Amino acid sequence: MEHHPHSRAPVGHRPASEAESRLVEALSAGDERAFVEVVRLHAPSMLRLARLYVPSRAVAEEVVQETWLAVLAGIGRFEGRASFKTWLFRILTNRAQTSAAKEGRSVPFSALVGEEIDAAERSVEAARFRGPEERFAYHWTSSPERWADLPEASLLSRETISIVERAAVALPPAQRAVITLRDIMGWDADEVCELLGISAASQRVLLHRARTKVRKALEQHLASA
């Protein structure tokens, strides 16, 4: 059987934890406090992820509202074979993709991954290295900034975080999705692979390319600070 290079390798499902199971029971019982807590925990991330698929914040907010309605209507069918978070965000991405299709923006995520993985990209510009005829050939001419040597306040400032977020928004779609989930929303690699349906190898390549571009933007910002 032929194996497409960008198809996902099997990733083990992470079942719902005991705490999630209790949460689902509370939601199924109509516990309003449980619902408020779930919204508090996940609504901002849901809106951020929806914005990766749809053209405006207003449409993203509609997608989030539709997702909550679907969750409340379908909570009784949650079986715990995947984590509650994965189940919730899978509903969100399905709703977002449906909405994007109505807007004429729907492209299969697997196609985006394939295009971005196949595209040749330099991790670092060739100009950052010495030429073959120079002393110390192929060594750095201008090495990357050592972020560990910079004041913590510089890295954590609101302006710096804004630079990172703007750089992420400018990335190609698949890279933007992966770095948003991993570095902005704090998901681990297995969760990202499961949600997006991509292989671990593709996830690593997309994340590396996205981080390289964001790092470049941040280096330029810090150098001018």
trRosetta pair geometry for C-beta under 8 A, 3 or more apart (Angstrom, degrees):
i j d omega theta_ij theta_ji phi_ij phi_ji
3 7 6.5 -125 -173 48 72 125
4 7 4.2 95 67 -21 100 107
5 114 7.9 109 76 -122 92 87
5 117 7.5 -163 119 117 110 143
6 110 6.3 134 117 -168 118 82
6 113 5.2 149 -174 113 129 110
6 114 4.5 -126 0 -85 165 78
6 117 5.8 172 -98 33 112 151
6 198 7.3 -45 176 -140 80 88
6 199 7.0 -154 -169 10 37 113
6 202 5.7 79 -146 -88 74 140
7 110 7.5 14 -96 -144 58 126
7 199 6.6 69 103 -45 38 112
8 11 6.7 -56 166 -11 118 105
8 193 6.3 136 -145 -177 121 96
8 197 5.4 -127 -23 173 144 54
8 198 5.2 166 -87 173 102 10
8 199 4.5 -177 -130 -64 46 59
8 202 7.5 -85 -96 29 67 128
9 199 4.6 71 1 -134 82 98
9 200 6.1 -46 47 10 119 92
9 201 7.4 79 -6 2 122 96
11 190 5.6 164 -172 -151 121 81
11 193 4.7 144 -63 109 161 125
11 194 5.3 -129 97 -71 135 82
11 200 7.1 139 -87 -53 109 95
12 190 7.3 -24 58 -157 77 132
13 81 5.8 8 135 151 152 81
13 82 5.0 -89 -165 -91 111 75
13 86 8.0 -164 -152 89 83 163
13 194 6.9 114 -110 -130 60 137
14 82 6.6 54 63 -153 61 59
14 83 5.0 -4 99 -34 102 107
14 86 7.0 132 57 -17 99 142
14 190 6.8 102 -38 123 120 128
14 191 7.2 -37 16 -84 141 80
14 194 7.5 -116 9 -27 94 167
15 80 5.8 38 -170 154 92 81
15 81 6.0 -61 -112 -154 84 26
15 82 6.9 -84 -111 -96 36 12
15 83 7.0 98 133 -67 16 59
16 20 4.1 -127 -169 94 95 127
16 21 5.3 122 123 -60 121 77
16 24 7.0 -7 -168 -17 158 137
16 78 7.7 74 -56 157 150 111
16 80 3.9 -87 24 -142 122 80
16 81 7.8 22 -8 17 89 16
16 82 7.2 52 -48 98 77 32
16 83 5.5 128 -95 -127 53 42
16 84 5.4 66 -120 -35 108 81
17 20 4.7 98 51 7 74 101
17 21 7.0 -130 98 -7 41 86
17 83 7.0 20 -11 -125 81 95
18 21 5.6 -51 -150 32 33 115
18 22 6.7 33 152 -18 64 101
19 22 5.8 -53 -154 34 33 110
19 23 6.4 36 148 -21 65 105
20 23 5.3 -51 -148 35 37 116
20 24 6.3 39 153 -21 68 102
20 80 7.6 145 106 -124 111 89
20 83 6.2 -156 -76 -160 174 73
20 84 4.2 -167 -162 -7 121 121
20 85 7.8 -96 -111 -17 135 77
21 24 5.7 -50 -148 34 32 111
21 25 6.6 36 151 -20 62 103
21 80 6.0 24 -95 -109 96 132
22 25 5.6 -52 -152 34 34 115
22 26 6.5 34 150 -19 65 104
23 26 5.7 -55 -152 35 33 111
23 27 6.4 31 152 -17 67 105
23 34 5.9 159 -153 -162 69 115
23 37 7.9 -119 -133 90 111 122
23 38 6.9 122 -179 -74 124 110
23 84 6.5 -45 81 -47 126 174
24 27 5.6 -52 -146 38 33 111
24 28 6.1 36 154 -21 66 106
24 75 6.3 -179 -157 -173 80 100
24 78 5.4 -125 -144 88 135 140
24 80 7.3 -131 21 -74 165 94
24 84 6.2 -154 -61 -97 106 127
25 28 5.7 -55 -147 36 29 113
25 29 6.3 23 154 -15 63 110
26 29 5.8 -61 -149 40 30 108
26 31 3.9 -50 178 34 89 144
26 33 7.8 -66 171 74 132 82
26 34 3.6 152 122 -68 125 160
27 30 7.8 52 179 -66 32 19
27 31 6.5 -76 -74 45 29 90
27 34 5.3 -129 -64 116 66 129
27 35 6.1 109 -118 -74 86 79
27 38 7.0 24 -83 -23 125 151
27 71 7.7 -59 178 149 145 101
27 72 7.4 -128 177 -112 105 63
27 75 4.9 -125 119 -156 116 157
28 75 5.2 -155 -80 121 73 115
28 76 5.7 108 -129 -86 108 69
31 34 4.0 61 96 6 113 115
31 35 6.9 166 94 -13 62 82
32 35 5.6 -55 -152 36 38 111
32 36 6.3 39 152 -21 69 104
33 36 5.6 -51 -147 35 34 113
33 37 6.4 35 153 -20 65 106
34 37 5.7 -56 -151 35 31 112
34 38 6.5 31 152 -19 65 105
35 38 5.7 -53 -148 35 33 111
35 39 6.4 33 154 -18 66 105
35 72 7.5 24 -118 -91 130 107
36 39 5.8 -55 -149 37 31 111
36 40 6.3 34 152 -22 64 106
37 40 5.6 -51 -147 34 32 114
37 41 6.4 28 156 -18 64 107
38 41 5.9 -58 -148 37 30 109
38 42 6.1 -17 170 17 66 116
38 88 7.9 -161 -177 -106 116 151
39 42 6.8 -82 -134 53 20 81
39 43 4.9 28 -176 -43 68 120
39 68 7.2 25 -96 -111 102 132
40 43 6.9 -15 -93 12 12 110
42 45 5.7 -71 -159 50 56 107
42 46 5.5 59 148 -31 86 108
42 85 7.2 -172 -101 -126 128 84
42 88 6.3 -24 -174 134 164 151
42 89 8.0 -134 -162 -65 125 89
43 46 5.5 -57 -143 35 30 115
43 47 6.4 29 161 -19 66 103
43 64 6.6 76 -148 -173 77 136
44 47 5.9 -56 -152 34 31 109
44 48 6.4 30 152 -18 65 107
45 48 5.5 -53 -146 37 35 114
45 49 6.2 31 157 -16 68 106
45 89 8.0 -49 123 -96 111 118
45 185 4.9 92 -136 -131 115 116
46 49 6.0 -57 -146 39 29 106
46 50 6.2 31 156 -21 64 108
46 64 4.9 112 125 -119 119 104
46 67 6.5 -150 -166 70 136 156
46 88 7.7 -79 -89 146 118 108
46 89 7.1 -146 -104 -106 80 77
46 92 5.4 -134 -145 -118 96 151
47 50 5.7 -53 -144 35 30 113
47 51 6.6 37 155 -26 62 104
47 57 7.6 28 -176 -150 109 82
47 60 5.6 89 -157 141 69 118
47 61 6.6 13 -122 -87 107 62
47 64 5.5 -21 -79 -60 73 146
48 51 5.9 -55 -158 26 29 114
48 52 7.7 37 146 -27 58 95
48 180 6.5 -172 147 -177 111 122
48 184 7.1 -143 165 123 151 129
48 185 6.7 179 87 -72 140 112
49 52 5.8 -42 -167 13 44 115
49 53 7.8 23 147 -6 64 103
49 89 6.6 4 90 -148 171 107
49 92 6.3 68 93 127 126 136
49 93 7.1 -67 149 -76 121 85
49 96 7.4 -123 125 -40 84 162
49 177 7.9 63 -143 -139 80 82
49 180 6.9 153 -97 125 66 131
49 181 7.3 54 -102 -80 109 86
49 185 7.3 19 -59 -64 102 155
50 53 6.1 -70 -165 39 44 103
50 54 6.0 -11 161 18 82 115
50 59 7.9 -160 152 112 112 74
50 60 3.9 134 110 -150 115 89
50 61 7.9 162 95 -44 150 26
50 63 4.4 165 -145 81 134 136
50 64 5.9 -106 -22 -52 156 86
50 92 6.2 -98 -71 177 93 106
50 95 8.0 -29 -116 91 109 100
50 96 4.8 -158 -134 -96 72 126
51 54 6.7 -76 -121 55 31 80
51 57 6.6 -4 -101 -97 112 61
51 60 4.7 -10 -71 -91 68 154
52 96 7.7 45 67 162 77 152
52 173 7.0 116 179 -154 94 81
52 176 6.1 172 -132 116 108 112
52 177 5.3 104 -178 -92 154 83
52 180 6.4 -149 -70 34 133 163
53 60 8.0 131 58 -101 82 88
53 63 7.7 119 73 -107 120 171
53 93 7.1 147 -48 -143 150 65
53 96 3.8 96 66 154 152 116
53 97 6.1 -88 -158 -72 142 51
53 99 7.2 96 120 69 114 100
53 100 4.8 -101 164 -51 92 133
53 105 7.7 139 171 106 60 121
54 59 4.2 -140 158 109 136 122
54 60 5.2 180 62 -68 124 71
54 63 6.2 -173 -18 -28 149 139
54 96 5.8 -117 -32 -156 102 87
54 99 5.3 -14 -94 110 123 122
54 100 5.5 -128 -87 -76 64 82
54 103 6.7 115 -143 6 76 154
54 105 7.4 137 -123 64 40 144
55 59 6.1 57 52 27 70 147
55 100 8.0 131 -25 -119 78 75
55 103 5.7 -162 -7 176 118 155
55 105 6.5 166 -51 -36 99 157
56 59 4.8 96 60 9 83 99
56 60 6.9 -142 100 -5 45 88
57 60 5.4 -56 -147 38 35 115
57 61 6.3 39 153 -24 68 102
58 61 5.8 -51 -151 31 30 112
58 62 6.8 32 149 -18 61 102
59 62 5.5 -51 -154 33 37 114
59 63 6.5 41 147 -22 66 102
59 99 6.0 152 175 162 109 135
59 103 7.2 16 -140 -59 162 142
60 63 5.5 -51 -152 32 35 115
60 64 6.5 37 150 -20 66 102
60 96 7.6 17 -122 -117 69 107
61 64 5.6 -49 -149 34 35 113
61 65 6.5 35 152 -18 65 104
62 65 5.7 -54 -149 37 33 111
62 66 6.3 33 152 -19 66 106
62 99 7.2 143 93 -119 110 147
63 66 5.7 -55 -148 38 31 111
63 67 6.3 36 151 -25 64 105
63 92 6.8 82 148 -159 104 74
63 95 5.0 146 -157 120 86 110
63 96 4.9 53 -158 -86 152 72
63 99 5.4 -96 -84 -5 108 155
64 67 5.5 -52 -151 31 32 115
64 68 6.7 32 153 -18 64 100
64 92 7.1 12 -104 -129 57 108
65 68 5.9 -51 -152 32 33 109
65 69 6.7 33 151 -17 64 104
66 69 5.7 -55 -152 37 34 112
66 70 6.3 34 151 -19 66 106
66 95 5.0 168 99 -157 121 143
67 70 5.6 -57 -149 38 32 111
67 71 6.3 36 152 -23 66 104
67 88 7.3 77 167 -175 118 74
67 91 5.2 126 -144 118 90 105
67 92 4.6 12 -109 -91 150 72
67 95 5.3 -138 -71 21 84 154
68 71 5.5 -50 -147 33 33 114
68 72 6.4 30 157 -16 65 104
69 72 6.0 -56 -149 38 30 107
69 73 6.2 24 155 -14 65 111
70 73 5.7 -59 -143 43 30 108
70 74 5.7 -2 166 6 68 119
70 91 5.3 -177 102 -173 133 131
70 95 6.9 -158 -3 -64 149 130
71 74 6.4 -75 -135 52 20 90
71 75 6.0 47 164 -63 64 91
71 88 6.3 19 -101 -121 129 84
71 91 6.3 161 -68 77 82 167
72 75 6.2 -20 -136 -16 25 115
74 77 5.0 -52 -173 38 80 112
74 78 7.1 102 132 -43 81 81
74 91 7.7 174 56 -102 142 140
75 78 5.6 -28 -161 -4 47 118
78 84 7.0 31 -168 -112 145 81
78 87 6.0 81 -128 164 105 166
82 86 4.5 -97 158 84 118 128
82 87 5.4 145 86 -54 111 87
82 90 7.8 41 104 -10 158 141
82 194 7.2 164 -139 166 123 140
83 86 4.6 94 58 7 86 101
83 87 6.9 -150 94 -4 45 87
83 191 7.7 -36 38 -114 138 104
84 87 5.6 -57 -149 39 33 114
84 88 6.1 36 153 -23 68 107
85 88 5.7 -54 -146 35 29 113
85 89 6.3 15 161 -8 65 110
85 191 7.5 -13 103 -146 120 129
86 89 6.2 -62 -142 44 27 101
86 90 6.1 32 157 -25 64 108
86 191 6.4 -137 -83 -146 103 85
86 194 5.8 -24 -139 113 135 129
86 195 6.1 -137 -140 -76 82 88
87 90 5.8 -55 -146 32 26 112
87 91 6.8 29 154 -18 61 102
88 91 6.0 -58 -161 32 30 110
88 92 6.6 28 145 -18 64 107
89 92 5.0 -46 -146 35 43 119
89 93 6.3 41 155 -19 70 100
89 195 5.6 -22 107 -129 122 129
90 93 5.9 -49 -143 37 33 106
90 94 6.4 35 154 -19 63 106
90 195 6.3 -142 -76 -134 78 73
91 94 5.8 -58 -151 37 29 112
91 95 6.4 26 154 -16 65 108
92 95 5.9 -60 -150 39 29 108
92 96 6.1 27 154 -19 66 109
93 96 5.4 -52 -141 39 34 113
93 97 6.2 36 158 -21 66 104
93 195 6.8 130 -17 176 151 95
94 97 5.9 -54 -146 36 28 109
94 98 6.5 30 153 -19 62 106
95 98 5.7 -55 -150 36 32 113
95 99 6.4 31 153 -18 65 106
96 99 5.7 -55 -148 38 32 111
96 100 6.2 34 152 -21 66 106
97 100 5.5 -50 -144 36 33 113
97 101 6.4 40 153 -25 63 101
97 106 6.1 81 -173 -126 75 107
98 101 5.7 -50 -153 29 31 114
98 102 6.9 32 149 -18 61 101
99 102 5.7 -52 -157 32 37 113
99 103 6.6 26 149 -11 66 108
100 103 5.5 -62 -150 44 37 107
100 105 4.4 -87 -172 78 90 97
100 106 4.7 127 110 -75 97 75
101 104 7.6 46 -177 -73 32 21
101 105 7.5 -107 -73 56 23 57
101 106 3.6 8 -87 -32 70 147
103 106 7.9 125 58 -31 75 79
107 111 5.7 -105 166 73 93 125
107 112 5.9 102 113 -53 116 100
107 173 7.8 122 68 54 123 167
108 111 4.4 91 71 -1 92 104
108 112 7.3 -162 97 -5 52 82
109 112 5.5 -52 -154 35 41 113
109 113 6.3 43 149 -21 70 103
109 173 8.0 -131 -127 129 72 119
109 174 6.9 122 -168 -99 79 94
109 177 7.6 -27 -141 23 118 171
109 196 6.1 -135 152 -166 149 86
109 197 6.9 113 83 56 128 107
109 198 7.7 -100 133 -55 113 105
110 113 5.6 -50 -148 35 34 114
110 114 6.4 37 153 -21 64 105
110 197 7.0 -56 -69 105 97 115
110 198 7.7 173 -105 -90 68 81
111 114 5.7 -52 -149 35 32 113
111 115 6.4 32 155 -18 65 105
112 115 5.9 -56 -149 36 30 110
112 116 6.3 18 159 -11 66 112
112 172 7.4 171 -174 155 100 101
112 173 5.0 -64 -159 80 146 118
112 174 4.4 164 129 -47 105 106
113 116 6.1 -66 -146 43 27 103
113 117 5.9 23 160 -17 67 112
113 174 4.8 148 -85 -128 59 153
113 196 7.9 124 -67 153 132 119
113 198 5.6 -176 -117 -111 157 124
113 202 5.5 30 -176 -177 123 138
113 206 7.0 -60 -132 -67 84 135
114 117 6.0 -58 -140 38 25 106
114 118 6.0 16 164 -13 63 115
115 118 6.2 -65 -145 41 23 105
115 119 6.3 30 156 -33 62 106
115 172 8.0 -140 102 180 106 141
115 174 7.9 155 61 -1 87 133
116 119 5.7 -43 -144 21 32 116
116 172 5.2 165 -102 111 123 146
116 173 7.8 -142 -48 58 137 70
116 174 4.7 -150 20 51 151 127
116 175 6.1 -162 -170 -34 151 95
116 206 6.4 58 115 -107 133 94
116 209 7.4 -174 167 74 107 158
117 202 5.8 -61 -81 -129 138 90
117 205 5.7 70 -122 102 89 147
117 206 7.2 -57 -76 -61 84 86
121 209 5.7 60 88 -130 153 121
122 125 6.2 95 111 -93 140 34
122 126 6.7 -86 -139 -39 157 76
123 208 7.1 -43 -115 152 113 106
123 209 7.4 -111 -105 -104 72 61
123 212 5.1 -127 -157 -117 70 154
124 128 5.2 -70 158 45 111 145
124 129 7.7 98 111 -33 118 102
124 144 7.8 -97 -115 -58 131 109
124 212 7.2 -121 -63 -158 63 120
125 128 5.2 108 73 -14 80 99
126 129 6.2 -67 -169 38 50 103
127 141 7.3 -72 155 47 58 134
128 140 6.1 -32 156 -140 86 75
128 141 6.1 -161 -176 44 35 86
128 142 5.5 -93 -138 58 77 84
128 143 7.8 107 179 -93 107 28
129 138 5.3 -2 175 -152 125 46
129 139 6.7 156 -150 81 78 19
129 140 6.3 -60 -102 -102 59 34
129 141 6.3 148 -143 -7 6 89
130 134 4.2 -116 176 79 111 137
130 135 7.4 -69 177 74 156 45
130 136 5.6 86 34 97 160 81
130 137 5.6 -130 104 -129 107 32
130 138 6.1 -72 65 -17 80 15
130 139 5.3 14 16 53 118 70
130 140 7.6 33 -16 85 86 12
130 141 5.5 132 -63 -62 69 92
131 134 4.8 100 57 -7 76 107
131 137 6.7 -55 106 -133 38 84
132 137 5.0 44 -140 -153 36 131
132 138 7.0 27 -90 -44 59 91
133 137 7.1 107 16 -98 13 115
134 137 5.6 140 65 -90 70 65
136 139 4.1 -41 156 20 104 136
140 143 4.0 56 150 -76 162 78
140 144 8.0 -105 -127 -6 143 62
144 215 7.4 -4 -148 155 129 125
144 219 6.7 -94 -150 -102 78 140
145 149 8.0 -128 173 53 77 105
145 150 7.2 33 159 -45 117 123
145 219 5.2 168 10 -129 119 92
145 222 6.1 165 133 90 174 135
145 223 7.0 -142 -63 -66 137 90
146 149 4.4 55 98 5 107 113
146 150 7.6 170 98 -21 61 83
147 150 5.5 -50 -158 21 48 116
147 155 6.4 82 -173 -93 107 130
147 222 8.0 -140 -109 -69 81 174
150 154 5.0 -87 160 65 114 135
150 155 6.1 119 98 -44 120 100
150 222 6.5 -46 -117 -160 155 137
151 154 4.8 98 70 -6 86 102
151 155 7.6 -168 96 -2 51 84
152 155 5.8 -62 -156 40 41 107
152 156 5.9 11 158 0 76 118
153 156 6.2 -72 -136 51 28 95
153 157 6.1 53 161 -59 66 93
154 157 6.2 -31 -149 -9 25 115
154 160 6.5 102 158 -57 54 146
154 222 6.4 80 160 -127 126 101
154 225 6.4 126 -144 116 115 164
155 160 5.9 -152 -160 133 25 164
156 160 6.9 48 40 61 6 131
156 161 7.3 18 -165 -47 39 106
157 160 4.6 94 59 5 85 102
157 161 7.1 -153 93 -3 45 85
158 161 5.8 -56 -149 39 33 111
158 162 6.3 37 151 -23 65 106
159 162 5.5 -55 -152 34 31 115
159 163 6.6 37 149 -24 64 100
159 221 7.8 -177 136 -179 98 131
160 163 5.5 -47 -153 28 36 114
160 164 6.7 36 150 -17 65 101
160 218 6.9 56 -161 -139 91 99
160 221 6.7 150 -117 120 70 141
160 222 7.6 40 -115 -73 113 89
161 164 5.6 -51 -153 34 36 113
161 165 6.4 33 151 -17 67 106
162 165 5.7 -55 -146 38 33 110
162 166 6.2 31 156 -18 67 106
163 166 6.0 -57 -147 38 28 108
163 167 6.3 28 155 -19 64 108
163 217 5.9 -178 166 137 98 106
163 218 5.8 126 116 -99 126 67
163 221 4.7 -20 -131 -60 163 165
164 167 5.8 -58 -149 37 28 111
164 168 6.4 29 153 -21 64 107
164 184 8.0 168 130 -86 114 100
164 214 5.8 47 -144 -170 73 116
164 217 7.5 152 -98 90 40 119
164 218 6.2 20 -79 -76 81 115
165 168 5.6 -53 -149 34 32 113
165 169 6.5 36 153 -23 64 103
165 184 7.2 92 -103 -112 83 133
166 169 5.7 -50 -150 31 34 114
166 170 6.7 30 154 -17 63 107
166 217 7.6 -153 86 169 91 152
167 170 5.9 -61 -155 36 33 110
167 171 7.3 50 147 -43 62 94
167 213 6.4 176 173 128 108 87
167 214 4.4 131 114 -120 133 69
167 217 3.8 -166 -95 42 135 161
167 218 7.1 -82 -10 -40 159 78
168 171 5.8 -37 -162 0 40 118
168 176 5.9 114 169 -136 74 78
168 179 5.5 -144 -130 102 107 124
168 180 6.1 124 170 -73 134 80
168 183 7.9 -155 -96 75 137 118
168 184 6.7 58 -137 -44 177 135
168 210 7.2 43 -124 -176 77 111
168 214 6.0 18 -66 -93 74 123
169 176 6.9 59 -126 -135 22 127
170 213 7.9 -136 90 148 100 131
171 175 4.3 -112 164 96 125 110
171 176 4.1 165 76 -67 106 82
171 179 6.7 81 22 29 169 134
171 210 5.4 28 -138 -126 156 91
171 213 6.1 140 -99 80 99 147
171 214 7.6 -34 -60 -54 124 92
172 175 4.9 72 63 21 84 109
172 176 6.6 -157 87 -14 34 94
173 176 5.6 -60 -144 36 26 113
173 177 6.3 25 161 -20 65 104
174 177 5.8 -51 -148 32 32 111
174 178 6.5 26 156 -15 64 106
174 206 5.5 -95 132 -129 99 136
175 178 6.0 -58 -147 38 31 107
175 179 6.2 18 162 -8 68 110
175 206 5.0 -157 -98 -169 62 85
175 207 7.8 167 -144 -80 72 25
175 209 5.5 -85 -113 92 131 105
175 210 3.9 168 -180 -74 99 102
175 213 7.5 59 151 26 147 135
176 179 6.4 -62 -141 43 25 99
176 180 6.0 28 160 -23 63 113
176 210 7.0 169 -70 -122 32 127
177 180 5.9 -60 -147 35 24 112
177 181 6.4 18 160 -13 63 109
177 196 6.4 122 134 -102 133 135
178 181 6.0 -60 -150 39 28 105
178 182 6.0 11 161 -7 67 115
178 192 6.1 76 -135 -177 73 139
178 196 7.3 -44 -82 -22 79 167
178 203 6.0 170 -135 -147 129 70
178 206 4.4 108 12 117 160 122
178 207 5.1 -115 140 -72 125 75
178 210 6.1 -180 77 -4 102 151
179 182 5.9 -60 -132 48 31 102
179 183 5.2 -21 -173 26 72 116
179 184 7.0 65 136 -9 69 99
179 206 7.8 -135 -35 138 80 88
179 207 6.2 140 -78 -129 73 65
179 210 3.8 -144 -45 138 130 146
179 211 6.5 171 -112 -59 120 67
179 214 6.7 161 -172 -26 156 142
180 183 7.5 -56 -101 53 11 76
180 184 4.9 -37 -150 40 51 127
180 185 6.2 42 149 -8 67 107
181 184 7.5 17 -18 51 10 84
181 185 5.2 -42 -138 50 37 123
181 187 4.5 -33 167 35 89 131
181 191 7.5 -156 168 105 121 100
181 192 4.8 135 112 -107 140 104
181 195 7.1 -174 -130 63 153 143
181 196 7.7 -132 -8 -36 162 120
182 185 7.6 55 17 53 13 80
182 186 7.7 35 177 -112 28 10
182 187 5.9 -75 -90 65 41 80
182 188 7.8 59 -125 -130 77 16
182 189 7.2 28 -109 -83 114 59
182 192 6.0 -17 -64 -61 88 150
182 207 5.7 20 21 -120 165 123
183 186 7.8 31 -159 -72 11 43
183 207 8.0 138 -28 -150 108 100
183 211 7.3 136 -49 -92 152 97
183 214 8.0 -180 88 68 161 169
187 191 4.4 -123 -174 88 107 128
187 192 5.2 129 112 -57 127 86
187 195 7.6 -42 -170 5 161 140
188 191 5.2 93 57 9 70 105
188 192 7.3 -138 99 -6 35 91
189 192 5.8 -60 -151 36 32 110
189 193 6.3 31 155 -18 68 107
189 200 6.5 56 156 -135 121 88
189 203 5.8 125 -157 126 91 146
189 204 7.7 16 -137 -68 131 77
190 193 5.7 -54 -146 37 32 111
190 194 6.2 30 156 -18 65 108
190 200 7.9 -14 -91 -96 59 102
191 194 5.8 -58 -148 38 29 110
191 195 6.2 23 158 -16 65 110
192 195 6.0 -57 -143 39 28 106
192 196 6.0 -2 169 7 66 115
192 198 7.7 -33 133 51 84 109
192 203 5.7 121 103 -136 120 131
193 196 6.6 -71 -135 52 20 91
193 197 7.7 81 172 -93 53 5
193 198 5.6 -109 -133 71 66 69
193 199 6.8 -5 -141 -178 116 10
193 200 5.7 -24 -87 -77 150 60
193 203 5.3 -76 -75 -44 90 144
194 197 7.6 17 -177 -69 23 45
196 203 7.7 137 61 -91 132 100
198 202 4.5 -107 174 85 112 129
198 203 5.5 137 102 -57 117 83
198 206 7.7 4 146 2 162 142
199 202 4.6 96 56 7 83 101
199 203 6.9 -142 95 -6 45 86
200 203 5.6 -54 -149 35 32 115
200 204 6.5 34 153 -21 65 104
201 204 5.8 -54 -152 33 31 110
201 205 6.6 27 154 -16 65 106
202 205 5.8 -56 -147 37 34 109
202 206 6.1 30 158 -15 68 109
203 206 6.0 -59 -145 41 27 108
203 207 6.1 24 159 -17 65 112
204 207 5.9 -59 -144 39 26 109
204 208 6.2 28 158 -21 64 108
205 208 5.8 -56 -147 35 28 111
205 209 6.4 22 158 -14 64 108
206 209 6.0 -59 -148 39 28 107
206 210 6.2 26 156 -17 65 111
207 210 5.7 -57 -144 39 30 110
207 211 6.1 27 159 -17 66 109
208 211 6.0 -57 -144 39 26 107
208 212 6.3 31 155 -25 62 106
209 212 5.7 -52 -149 30 30 115
209 213 6.7 25 156 -14 63 105
210 213 6.1 -61 -155 37 31 106
210 214 6.3 24 154 -13 67 110
211 214 5.7 -57 -141 43 33 108
211 215 5.9 39 157 -25 67 107
212 215 5.7 -54 -146 34 26 113
212 216 6.6 30 153 -23 61 103
213 216 5.7 -49 -151 29 33 113
213 217 6.8 31 152 -15 63 102
214 217 5.7 -54 -154 36 36 110
214 218 6.3 32 151 -17 68 108
215 218 5.6 -58 -146 41 32 110
215 219 6.1 39 153 -26 67 103
216 219 5.6 -49 -146 31 30 114
216 220 6.6 29 155 -17 62 104
217 220 5.9 -56 -153 35 31 110
217 221 6.5 30 150 -18 64 107
218 221 5.5 -53 -148 37 36 113
218 222 6.1 30 156 -15 69 107
219 222 6.0 -59 -144 41 28 105
219 223 6.1 30 157 -23 64 110
220 223 5.8 -54 -144 34 27 113
220 224 6.6 13 160 -8 61 110
221 224 6.3 -72 -155 42 27 100
221 225 6.5 41 149 -45 65 102
222 225 5.3 -39 -147 7 37 121
